[in-house]
Amino acid sequence: MVASFNVVYRISVSVSPQLATVTGSATVTGNNGTVTYTQSTGSTYLTVSSTGAVSTTGTLVAGPYTATGTTSDPNGDSGTFTYTLTVGTITQSAPTTGSVTMTGSATFTHQLAVTGNNGAVSYTQSTGTPQLTVSSTGLVVRI
């Protein structure tokens, strides 16, 4: 008789529009010794290594990505796994553009927001001047 064990995934997902980076690994219970993972189906964009590490490569468009396979330990215990990553899209809430007329010494702040996200969103400013900044939380500040 082949015993089975449970596989529990602990995953960290960072998502931006049509791009996802996933890192994480599986944790098992009921196994006897080191568990080996063998992926049998899925996309080349979503992989599960022999140690249970889950990773993605490339740009992922919105949609589901699934990896399935088998697990085993040195004592002949076995099981199966299915891991599905669903990549959605997030939408920048209004305002998406804008301008403000200010006096020479005035300060300005505004909080950017998105909809459709699942969890925290991080902002990265790619261009601009030192006097106008966007923080990682989306706070726009004119210094």
C-alpha positions, -999 to 999 in steps of 0.1 A, spaced: 0 0 0 13 35 -9 8 61 17 -1 97 8 8 130 22 -5 166 20 12 194 1 7 230 12 20 259 -9 33 291 7 35 316 -22 44 352 -26 30 369 -57 39 403 -70 16 414 -99 16 444 -122 -5 447 -153 2 416 -174 33 407 -155 37 384 -125 67 372 -106 61 343 -83 85 328 -58 76 303 -31 78 267 -21 57 238 -10 55 225 25 44 189 31 30 170 61 29 133 66 60 126 46 89 104 56 121 121 44 128 146 17 100 150 -8 107 151 -46 84 170 -70 80 160 -106 60 183 -128 41 165 -155 20 192 -171 19 230 -173 34 259 -191 70 267 -195 61 300 -178 51 283 -145 74 256 -131 77 236 -100 113 223 -93 122 190 -78 125 207 -44 90 222 -46 101 257 -55 74 275 -76 86 301 -101 76 320 -132 95 333 -162 88 359 -188 59 383 -191 26 367 -183 -6 379 -199 -38 378 -178 -52 343 -174 -46 311 -155 -14 291 -154 -14 256 -140 13 231 -131 5 195 -120 26 166 -111 35 139 -85 54 139 -53 73 111 -36 96 105 -6 123 78 0 99 55 17 76 51 -12 49 76 0 35 95 -30 10 122 -38 0 146 -65 0 184 -67 -18 210 -87 -8 247 -85 -27 274 -104 -16 310 -107 -42 334 -120 -28 366 -133 -53 394 -134 -51 430 -145 -51 461 -123 -65 494 -135 -52 528 -124 -81 548 -109 -87 584 -120 -68 606 -123 -45 589 -148 -31 622 -159 -34 657 -147 -19 691 -141 -20 716 -113 -12 753 -113 6 763 -82 24 794 -68 62 792 -65 63 780 -29 32 758 -27 33 722 -20 11 695 -35 2 660 -26 -21 634 -41 -26 597 -35 -27 574 -65 -51 544 -64 -58 513 -84 -88 489 -86 -88 452 -93 -57 445 -72 -55 416 -47 -32 429 -20 -8 458 -18 4 476 -49 38 491 -52 46 521 -74 79 529 -91 86 563 -106 104 559 -139 108 596 -150 103 631 -137 121 658 -118 134 658 -83 107 683 -73 79 659 -81 81 624 -67 59 593 -64 65 571 -34 63 533 -34 28 537 -18 16 560 -46 18 593 -28 26 621 -53 45 650 -37 57 683 -51 86 695 -30 
